[in-house]
Amino acid sequence: MVKKDTNNVNSKPVDLITSVISTTSPYYLHPSDHPSLIFVTTLLSESGDNYFTWRFSFLNALHSKNKACFVDGTLQRPGVDFPDLQSWIQCNAVIISWLTSALEL
């Protein structure tokens, strides 16, 4: 569905594309998948001595959310002309938030 937005500052119509993302898509974010989600209970220590335990927990959580492809390289960032780019950017930002909140600072 395409809507015209005529309320922008330039007074030029802008196409706003609204689409439904399948729940099986790696781009799907459930309403509970917010940036401040407690993603893993084991934080990666500063010394890194618990890296393997942390890595297992973090990757397992990513797999459960169908997001491991963002960190293992199987889902590359789409080019600027691809319609999936904004969805990729949004999911990537959420994953970065999950990652940084899983570090002991």
C-alpha distances in whole Angstrom, upper triangle without the diagonal:
4,7,10,13,16,18,19,23,23,21,19,15,13,10,8,6,6,7,10,13,16,19,21,19,22,19,18,20,21,22,25,25,26,28,31,31,34,34,37,40,43,42,43,47,48,51,48,51,48,46,46,45,42,41,41,39,36,35,36,33,31,31,30,27,26,27,30,28,28,31,33,32,30,26,27,25,22,23,21,19,17,14,16,18,17,17,20,21,20,22,25,26,26,28,30,31,32,34,36,36,38,41,44,44
4,7,10,13,15,16,20,19,17,15,11,10,6,6,5,7,9,13,15,19,22,24,21,23,20,20,22,23,23,27,26,26,28,31,32,36,35,39,42,44,43,44,47,48,51,49,51,49,46,47,46,43,42,42,41,38,37,37,35,32,33,32,29,28,28,31,30,28,32,34,32,31,27,27,24,22,22,20,18,17,13,16,18,16,17,20,21,20,23,25,26,26,29,30,31,32,35,36,37,39,41,44,44
4,6,10,12,13,17,17,15,13,9,8,6,5,7,8,11,15,18,21,24,26,24,25,22,22,23,24,24,27,27,27,28,31,32,36,36,39,42,44,44,45,48,49,52,49,52,50,48,48,48,44,43,44,42,39,38,39,36,34,35,34,31,30,30,33,32,30,34,36,34,33,29,29,26,24,24,21,20,19,16,18,19,17,18,22,22,21,24,26,26,27,30,31,31,33,35,36,37,39,41,44,44
4,6,9,10,14,13,11,9,6,6,5,6,9,11,15,18,21,24,27,29,27,28,24,25,25,27,26,30,29,28,30,33,34,38,38,41,44,46,45,46,49,50,53,51,54,52,49,50,50,46,45,46,44,41,41,41,39,36,37,37,33,33,32,35,34,32,36,38,36,35,31,31,28,25,25,22,20,20,17,20,21,19,20,24,23,23,25,28,27,28,31,32,32,34,37,37,38,41,43,46,45
4,6,7,11,11,9,8,5,5,7,7,10,12,16,19,22,25,28,30,28,28,25,25,25,26,25,29,28,27,28,31,33,36,36,40,43,45,44,45,48,48,51,49,52,50,48,49,49,45,44,45,43,40,40,41,38,36,37,37,33,33,32,35,34,32,35,38,36,35,32,31,27,25,25,22,21,21,18,21,21,18,20,23,22,22,25,27,26,27,30,31,31,33,35,36,36,39,41,44,43
4,6,9,9,6,6,5,7,9,11,14,16,20,23,26,29,31,34,31,32,28,28,28,30,29,32,31,30,31,34,36,39,40,43,46,48,47,48,50,50,54,52,55,53,51,52,52,48,47,49,47,43,43,45,42,39,41,40,37,37,36,39,37,35,38,41,39,39,35,34,30,28,27,24,23,24,22,24,24,21,23,27,25,25,28,30,29,30,33,34,33,36,38,38,39,42,44,46,46
4,7,8,6,8,8,9,12,12,16,17,21,24,26,30,32,34,32,32,28,28,28,29,28,31,30,28,29,32,34,38,38,42,44,46,45,46,48,48,52,51,54,52,50,51,51,47,46,48,46,42,43,44,41,39,40,40,36,36,35,38,37,35,38,41,39,39,35,34,31,29,28,25,25,25,23,25,24,21,23,26,25,24,27,29,27,29,32,32,32,34,37,37,37,40,42,44,43
4,6,5,7,8,8,11,12,15,17,21,24,26,30,32,34,31,31,27,28,27,29,28,31,30,28,28,31,33,37,37,41,43,45,43,44,47,46,50,48,52,50,48,49,49,45,45,46,44,41,41,43,40,37,39,39,35,35,34,37,36,33,36,39,37,37,33,32,28,27,26,22,22,23,21,23,22,19,22,25,23,22,26,27,26,27,30,30,30,33,35,35,35,39,40,42,41
4,6,8,10,11,14,15,19,21,25,28,29,33,35,37,34,34,30,31,30,32,30,33,32,30,30,32,35,38,39,43,45,47,45,45,47,47,50,49,53,51,49,51,51,47,46,48,46,43,43,45,42,40,42,42,38,38,36,39,38,35,38,40,39,39,35,34,30,29,27,24,24,25,24,26,24,22,25,27,25,24,28,29,27,29,32,32,31,35,36,36,37,40,41,43,42
4,5,9,10,14,15,19,22,25,28,30,34,36,38,35,34,31,32,32,34,32,35,34,32,32,35,37,41,41,45,47,49,47,47,49,49,52,51,54,53,51,52,52,49,48,49,48,44,45,46,43,41,43,43,39,39,37,40,38,36,38,41,39,39,35,34,30,28,26,23,23,25,23,26,24,22,25,27,25,26,29,30,29,31,34,33,33,36,38,38,39,42,43,45,44
4,7,9,13,14,18,21,24,28,30,33,36,38,35,35,31,32,32,34,33,36,35,33,33,36,38,42,42,46,49,50,48,49,52,51,54,53,57,55,53,54,54,50,49,51,49,46,46,47,44,42,44,44,40,40,38,41,40,37,40,43,41,41,37,35,32,30,28,24,24,26,24,26,25,23,26,29,27,27,30,32,30,32,35,35,35,38,40,40,41,44,45,48,46
4,6,10,12,16,19,22,26,28,31,34,36,33,33,30,30,31,33,32,35,34,33,33,36,38,42,42,45,48,50,48,49,51,51,54,52,56,54,52,53,53,49,48,50,48,45,45,46,43,41,42,42,39,38,37,39,38,35,38,41,38,38,34,33,29,27,25,22,21,23,21,24,23,21,24,27,25,26,29,30,29,31,34,34,35,37,39,39,40,43,45,47,46
4,7,9,13,15,19,22,25,28,31,33,30,31,27,28,28,30,30,33,32,31,32,35,36,40,40,44,47,48,47,48,50,50,53,52,55,53,51,52,51,48,47,48,46,43,43,44,41,39,40,40,36,36,35,38,36,34,37,39,37,36,33,31,28,26,24,21,20,21,19,22,21,20,22,25,24,24,27,29,28,30,33,33,34,36,38,38,39,42,44,47,46
4,6,10,13,16,19,21,25,28,29,27,27,23,24,25,27,27,30,29,28,28,32,33,37,37,40,43,45,43,44,47,47,50,48,51,49,47,48,48,44,43,44,43,39,39,40,38,35,36,36,33,32,31,34,32,30,33,35,33,33,29,28,24,22,21,18,16,17,15,18,18,16,18,21,20,20,24,25,25,26,29,30,30,33,34,35,36,39,40,43,43
4,6,10,13,16,18,22,25,26,24,25,21,22,23,25,25,28,27,27,28,31,32,36,35,39,42,44,43,43,46,46,49,47,50,48,46,46,46,43,41,42,41,38,37,38,36,33,34,34,30,30,29,32,30,28,31,34,31,31,27,26,23,20,19,17,15,15,13,16,16,14,16,19,19,19,22,24,24,25,28,29,30,32,34,34,35,38,40,43,43
4,6,10,13,15,19,22,24,21,22,18,19,19,21,21,25,24,23,24,28,29,32,32,35,39,41,39,40,43,44,47,45,48,46,43,44,43,40,39,40,38,35,34,35,33,30,31,31,27,27,26,29,28,26,29,31,30,29,25,24,22,19,19,17,16,15,12,14,14,12,14,17,17,16,19,21,21,22,25,26,27,29,31,32,32,35,37,40,40
4,6,10,12,16,19,20,18,19,16,16,17,19,20,23,22,22,24,27,28,31,31,34,37,39,38,39,43,43,46,44,47,44,42,42,42,39,37,38,36,33,32,33,31,28,29,28,25,24,24,27,25,24,27,29,28,26,23,22,20,17,18,16,14,13,10,12,13,11,12,15,16,16,18,20,21,21,24,26,26,28,30,31,32,34,36,40,40
4,7,10,13,16,18,16,18,14,14,15,17,17,20,20,20,22,25,25,29,28,32,35,37,37,38,41,42,45,43,45,43,40,41,40,37,36,36,34,31,31,31,28,26,27,26,23,22,22,26,24,23,27,29,27,26,22,23,21,19,20,18,17,15,11,12,14,12,12,15,16,15,17,20,20,20,23,25,25,26,29,30,30,32,35,38,39
4,6,10,13,15,13,15,12,11,13,15,16,19,19,20,22,25,25,28,27,31,34,36,36,37,40,42,44,42,44,41,39,39,38,35,34,34,32,30,29,29,26,24,24,24,20,19,20,23,22,21,25,27,25,24,20,21,19,17,19,18,17,14,11,11,14,12,11,14,16,15,16,19,20,20,22,24,25,25,28,30,30,31,34,38,38
4,6,9,12,10,13,11,9,11,12,14,17,17,18,21,24,23,26,25,28,32,34,34,35,39,40,43,40,42,39,37,37,36,33,32,32,30,28,26,26,24,22,22,21,18,17,18,21,20,20,24,25,25,23,20,21,20,18,21,20,19,16,13,12,15,14,11,15,17,15,15,19,20,19,21,24,24,24,27,29,29,30,33,36,38
4,6,8,7,9,7,6,9,10,13,16,14,17,19,22,21,24,22,25,29,31,31,32,36,37,40,37,39,36,34,33,33,30,28,28,27,24,23,23,21,18,18,17,14,13,14,18,17,17,20,22,21,19,16,18,17,16,19,19,19,15,12,10,13,12,9,12,15,13,12,16,17,16,18,21,21,21,24,26,26,27,30,34,35
4,5,5,9,8,6,10,11,14,16,15,18,20,23,21,24,22,25,28,30,31,32,36,38,40,37,39,35,33,32,32,29,28,27,25,23,22,21,19,17,16,16,13,12,14,17,16,17,20,21,21,19,16,19,19,18,21,22,21,18,15,13,16,16,12,14,17,15,14,17,19,18,19,22,23,22,24,27,27,27,31,34,36
4,6,8,8,6,8,8,12,13,12,16,18,21,19,21,19,22,25,27,28,29,33,35,37,34,36,33,31,30,29,27,25,24,22,21,19,18,16,15,14,12,10,9,12,15,15,16,19,20,21,19,17,19,20,20,23,24,24,20,18,15,18,17,13,15,17,15,13,17,19,16,17,21,21,20,22,25,25,25,28,32,33
4,7,8,7,10,11,15,16,14,18,20,22,20,22,19,22,25,27,28,29,33,35,37,33,35,32,29,28,27,26,24,22,21,20,18,17,16,14,12,11,9,8,10,13,13,15,18,18,18,16,14,17,18,18,22,23,23,19,18,15,18,18,14,15,18,16,14,17,19,17,17,21,22,20,22,25,25,25,28,32,34
4,5,5,9,11,15,16,14,17,19,21,20,22,19,22,26,27,28,28,32,34,36,32,34,31,29,28,27,25,23,23,22,19,17,17,16,13,12,12,10,8,9,12,11,12,15,16,16,14,11,14,15,15,18,20,20,16,14,11,14,14,10,11,14,13,11,14,16,15,15,18,20,19,20,24,24,24,27,31,32
4,5,8,11,14,15,12,15,16,19,17,19,17,19,23,24,24,25,28,30,32,29,31,28,25,25,24,22,20,20,19,16,14,15,13,10,10,11,8,5,6,9,8,8,12,13,13,11,9,12,12,13,17,19,19,16,14,11,13,13,9,9,12,11,8,10,13,12,12,15,17,16,17,20,21,21,24,27,29
4,6,10,13,14,11,13,15,18,17,20,17,20,24,25,25,26,29,31,33,30,32,30,27,27,27,24,22,22,21,18,17,18,16,12,13,13,10,9,8,11,10,10,13,15,15,13,10,12,12,12,15,16,17,14,12,8,10,10,6,6,9,8,6,9,12,11,11,14,16,15,17,20,21,21,24,28,29
4,6,10,11,9,12,14,17,16,18,16,20,23,25,25,26,30,32,34,31,33,30,28,28,27,24,23,23,21,18,17,17,15,13,13,12,9,9,9,13,13,12,16,18,18,16,14,16,15,16,19,20,20,17,14,11,13,12,8,10,12,10,8,11,13,11,12,16,16,16,18,21,21,21,24,28,29
4,6,8,6,8,11,13,12,15,14,17,21,23,23,24,28,30,32,30,32,29,27,27,26,23,22,22,20,17,17,17,14,12,13,12,8,10,10,13,14,13,16,18,19,18,16,18,17,18,21,21,22,19,17,14,15,13,9,11,12,9,7,11,12,9,11,14,14,13,16,18,18,19,22,25,27
4,5,5,8,12,13,12,14,14,17,20,23,23,25,29,31,33,31,32,29,28,28,26,23,23,22,20,18,18,17,14,13,14,12,9,11,12,16,17,16,19,21,22,21,19,21,21,21,25,25,26,23,20,17,18,16,13,15,16,12,11,14,14,11,13,16,15,14,18,20,19,20,23,26,28
4,5,7,11,12,11,14,14,18,20,23,24,26,29,31,34,32,34,30,29,29,28,25,25,25,22,20,20,20,16,16,17,15,12,15,15,19,20,19,21,24,25,24,22,24,23,24,26,26,27,24,22,19,20,17,14,16,17,13,12,16,15,12,14,17,15,15,18,20,18,20,23,26,27
4,6,9,10,8,11,11,14,17,20,20,23,26,28,31,29,30,27,26,27,25,22,22,22,19,17,18,17,14,14,16,13,11,14,14,18,20,19,20,23,25,24,22,24,24,25,28,28,29,27,24,21,22,19,16,18,18,14,13,16,15,11,13,16,14,13,16,18,16,17,21,23,25
4,7,8,7,10,9,13,16,18,18,21,24,26,29,26,28,25,24,24,23,20,19,20,17,14,16,15,12,11,13,12,9,12,11,14,16,15,17,20,21,21,19,21,20,22,25,25,27,24,22,19,19,17,14,14,15,11,9,12,11,8,9,12,11,9,13,15,14,15,18,21,22
4,6,6,9,10,14,16,19,18,20,23,25,28,26,28,25,24,25,24,20,21,21,18,16,17,18,14,14,16,15,12,15,13,16,18,16,18,21,22,23,20,22,20,22,25,25,27,24,22,19,19,16,14,15,14,11,10,12,10,7,9,11,9,9,12,13,12,14,17,20,21
4,6,9,9,13,15,17,16,18,20,22,25,23,26,23,22,23,22,19,19,20,18,15,17,18,14,13,17,16,13,16,14,16,18,15,16,20,21,22,20,21,19,22,24,24,26,24,23,20,19,16,15,15,13,10,10,10,8,5,7,8,5,6,10,10,9,11,14,17,17
4,6,8,11,13,15,14,17,19,20,24,22,25,22,21,23,21,18,19,20,17,15,17,18,15,15,18,17,15,18,16,18,21,18,19,22,24,25,23,24,23,25,28,28,30,28,27,24,23,20,18,18,17,14,13,14,11,9,10,11,7,7,10,10,8,10,13,15,16
4,6,9,11,14,13,16,19,21,24,22,24,21,20,21,19,16,17,18,15,13,15,15,12,12,16,14,12,16,14,16,19,17,18,21,23,24,22,24,23,26,29,29,31,29,27,24,23,21,19,19,18,15,13,14,13,9,10,12,9,7,10,11,8,10,13,15,17
4,6,7,10,10,13,16,18,21,20,21,18,18,19,16,13,15,16,12,11,14,14,11,12,15,14,13,17,15,17,20,19,18,21,24,25,24,25,25,28,31,32,34,31,30,27,26,24,22,21,21,18,16,16,15,12,12,13,10,7,10,11,8,8,11,13,15
4,7,9,10,12,15,18,20,18,20,16,16,16,14,11,12,12,9,7,10,10,7,9,12,11,10,13,12,13,17,15,15,18,20,21,21,23,23,26,29,30,32,29,28,25,24,23,20,19,19,17,14,15,14,11,10,11,10,6,8,10,8,7,11,13,16
4,6,7,10,13,16,18,16,16,13,13,13,11,8,10,10,6,6,10,9,7,10,13,12,12,15,14,14,18,17,16,18,21,22,22,24,25,28,31,32,35,32,31,28,27,26,23,22,22,20,17,17,17,14,12,13,12,9,9,11,9,6,10,12,15
4,6,10,12,15,17,15,16,12,13,14,11,9,12,12,8,9,13,12,11,14,16,15,16,19,18,18,22,21,19,21,25,26,26,28,29,32,35,36,38,36,35,31,31,29,27,26,25,24,21,21,20,17,16,16,15,11,12,13,10,8,10,11,15
4,7,9,12,14,12,12,9,10,11,8,6,9,10,7,9,12,12,12,14,17,16,18,20,19,18,21,21,19,20,24,25,26,28,28,32,35,36,39,36,36,32,31,31,28,27,26,25,22,21,21,19,16,17,15,12,12,13,11,7,9,9,13
4,6,9,11,10,11,8,9,11,9,7,10,12,10,9,13,14,13,15,18,18,19,21,19,18,21,20,18,20,23,25,25,27,27,31,33,35,37,35,35,31,30,29,27,25,25,24,21,20,19,17,15,14,13,11,10,10,8,5,5,6,9
4,7,8,6,8,6,6,9,9,6,8,11,10,10,13,15,14,15,18,19,20,22,19,18,21,19,17,18,21,24,25,25,26,30,32,34,37,35,35,31,30,29,28,25,25,24,22,20,19,18,15,14,14,12,10,10,10,6,5,6,9
4,5,5,7,6,8,11,11,9,11,14,14,13,16,18,18,19,22,23,24,25,23,21,24,23,20,22,25,27,28,29,29,33,35,37,40,38,38,35,33,33,31,29,28,27,25,23,22,21,19,17,17,15,13,12,12,9,7,5,8
4,5,8,9,10,13,14,12,14,17,17,16,19,21,21,22,25,26,26,27,25,23,26,24,21,23,25,28,29,29,29,33,35,36,40,38,39,35,33,33,32,29,28,28,26,24,23,22,20,18,18,17,14,12,13,11,8,6,7
4,5,8,9,12,13,12,14,17,17,17,20,22,22,23,26,27,28,29,26,24,27,25,22,23,26,29,30,30,31,35,37,39,42,40,41,38,36,35,34,32,30,31,29,26,25,25,22,20,21,20,17,16,16,14,11,9,11
4,5,5,9,10,9,10,13,14,14,16,18,19,20,22,24,25,26,23,21,23,22,19,20,23,26,27,27,28,32,35,36,40,38,38,35,33,33,32,29,28,28,26,24,24,23,20,19,19,18,14,14,15,12,10,10,12
4,6,8,9,10,11,13,14,15,17,19,20,21,23,25,26,27,25,23,25,25,21,22,25,28,29,30,31,35,38,40,43,41,41,38,36,36,35,32,31,31,29,27,27,26,23,22,22,20,17,17,18,14,12,12,14
4,6,6,6,8,10,11,12,14,15,17,18,20,21,23,24,22,20,23,23,19,20,24,26,27,29,30,34,36,38,41,39,39,36,34,34,32,30,30,29,26,25,25,23,20,20,20,18,15,16,16,12,11,11,14
4,6,5,6,8,10,10,12,14,15,16,18,20,21,22,20,17,20,19,16,17,20,22,24,25,26,30,33,35,38,36,36,33,31,32,30,27,27,27,24,22,22,21,18,17,18,16,13,14,15,11,10,11,14
4,5,5,6,9,10,10,12,14,15,16,18,20,21,19,16,19,19,16,16,19,21,23,25,27,30,33,36,38,36,36,33,32,32,30,27,28,28,24,23,24,23,19,19,20,17,15,17,17,14,13,15,18
4,6,5,6,9,10,11,12,14,15,17,19,20,19,17,20,20,17,18,21,23,24,26,28,32,35,37,39,37,37,33,32,32,30,28,28,27,24,23,24,22,19,19,20,16,15,16,16,12,13,14,17
4,5,5,6,8,10,11,12,14,15,17,18,17,15,18,18,15,16,19,21,22,24,25,29,32,34,36,34,34,30,29,29,27,25,25,24,21,20,20,18,15,15,16,13,11,13,12,9,9,11,14
4,5,5,6,8,10,10,12,14,15,16,14,12,15,15,12,12,16,18,19,21,23,26,29,31,34,31,32,28,27,27,25,23,23,23,20,18,19,18,14,15,16,13,11,13,14,10,11,14,17
4,6,5,6,9,10,10,12,14,15,14,12,15,16,13,13,17,18,20,22,24,27,31,33,35,33,33,29,28,29,26,24,25,24,21,20,21,19,16,17,18,15,13,16,16,12,14,16,20
4,6,5,6,9,10,11,13,14,13,12,16,16,14,15,19,20,21,23,24,28,31,33,35,32,32,28,28,28,25,23,24,23,19,19,20,17,14,16,16,12,12,14,14,10,13,15,18
4,5,5,6,9,10,11,12,11,9,13,13,11,12,16,17,18,20,21,24,27,29,32,29,29,25,24,24,22,19,20,19,16,15,16,14,11,12,13,9,8,11,11,8,11,14,17
4,5,5,6,9,10,10,9,7,10,11,9,10,13,14,15,17,19,22,26,28,30,27,27,23,23,24,21,18,20,19,16,15,17,15,11,13,15,11,10,14,14,12,14,17,20
4,5,5,6,9,10,10,8,12,13,12,13,16,16,17,20,22,25,28,30,32,29,29,25,25,25,22,20,22,21,17,17,19,16,13,16,17,13,13,16,16,13,16,19,22
4,5,5,6,9,9,8,12,13,12,14,17,17,17,20,21,24,27,29,31,28,27,23,23,23,20,18,20,18,15,15,16,13,11,14,14,10,11,14,14,12,15,18,21
4,5,5,6,5,5,9,9,9,10,13,13,13,16,17,20,24,25,27,24,24,20,20,20,17,15,16,15,12,12,14,11,9,12,13,10,10,14,14,12,15,19,21
4,5,5,6,5,8,10,11,11,14,13,13,17,18,21,24,27,28,25,24,20,21,21,18,16,19,18,14,14,17,15,12,15,16,13,14,18,18,16,19,22,25
4,6,8,9,12,13,14,14,17,16,16,19,21,23,27,28,30,26,25,21,23,22,19,18,20,18,15,16,18,15,13,16,17,14,15,19,18,16,20,23,25
4,5,8,10,11,13,14,16,15,14,17,18,20,24,25,26,23,22,18,19,19,15,14,16,15,11,13,15,12,10,14,14,12,14,17,17,16,19,22,25
4,6,7,9,11,12,13,12,11,15,16,18,21,23,24,21,20,16,17,18,14,13,16,15,11,12,15,13,11,15,16,14,15,19,19,18,21,25,27
4,5,6,8,9,11,10,9,12,13,15,19,21,22,19,19,15,15,16,12,11,13,12,8,9,12,10,8,11,13,11,12,16,16,16,18,22,24
4,5,6,6,9,8,9,12,14,16,20,22,24,21,21,17,17,18,15,13,15,15,11,11,14,13,10,12,14,12,12,16,17,15,18,21,24
4,6,5,6,5,5,8,11,13,17,19,21,18,18,15,15,16,14,11,14,14,11,11,14,14,11,13,16,15,14,18,19,18,20,24,26
4,6,6,7,5,7,9,12,15,17,19,17,17,13,13,14,12,9,10,12,8,7,11,11,8,10,13,13,12,15,17,16,18,22,24
4,6,8,8,9,11,14,18,20,22,20,21,17,16,17,15,12,13,14,11,9,12,12,9,10,13,12,10,13,16,15,16,20,21
4,6,8,9,12,15,18,21,23,21,22,18,18,20,18,14,16,17,14,12,16,16,12,13,17,15,14,17,19,17,19,22,24
4,5,6,9,12,15,18,20,18,19,16,16,18,16,13,15,17,14,12,16,17,14,14,18,17,16,19,21,20,21,25,26
4,6,10,12,15,18,19,17,18,15,15,18,16,13,15,17,14,13,17,18,15,17,20,19,18,21,23,22,24,27,29
4,7,8,12,15,16,14,15,11,12,14,12,9,12,14,11,11,14,15,13,15,18,18,17,20,22,22,24,27,29
4,6,9,12,14,12,14,11,10,13,12,9,11,14,12,11,14,16,14,15,19,19,18,21,23,23,24,28,29
4,7,9,11,10,11,9,7,10,10,7,8,11,11,9,12,15,14,14,17,18,18,20,23,23,24,28,28
4,7,8,6,8,7,5,9,10,7,9,12,12,12,15,17,16,17,20,21,21,23,26,26,28,31,32
4,5,6,9,9,7,10,12,10,11,15,15,14,17,19,19,20,23,24,24,26,28,29,30,34,34
4,6,8,9,7,9,12,11,11,14,16,15,17,20,20,20,23,25,25,26,29,30,31,35,34
4,7,9,8,10,13,13,14,16,18,18,20,22,23,23,26,28,28,29,32,33,34,38,38
4,5,6,9,10,10,12,14,15,16,18,20,21,22,24,25,26,28,30,31,33,36,37
4,6,7,8,10,11,13,14,15,17,19,20,21,23,25,26,27,29,30,32,36,36
4,6,5,6,9,10,11,12,14,16,16,18,20,21,22,24,26,27,29,33,33
4,5,5,6,9,10,10,12,14,15,16,18,20,21,22,24,26,27,31,31
4,5,5,6,9,10,11,13,14,15,17,19,20,21,23,25,26,30,30
4,5,5,6,8,10,11,12,14,16,17,18,20,21,23,25,29,29
4,5,5,6,9,10,10,12,14,15,16,18,20,21,23,27,27
4,6,5,6,9,10,10,12,14,15,16,18,20,22,25,25
4,5,5,6,9,10,11,13,14,16,17,19,21,24,24
4,5,5,6,9,10,11,12,14,15,17,19,23,23
4,5,5,6,9,10,10,12,14,15,17,21,21
4,5,5,6,9,10,11,12,14,16,19,19
4,5,5,6,9,10,11,12,15,18,19
4,5,5,6,9,10,11,13,17,18
4,5,5,6,9,10,11,15,15
4,5,5,6,9,10,13,14
4,6,5,6,9,12,14
4,5,5,7,11,12
4,5,6,9,9
4,5,8,9
4,7,9
4,6
4
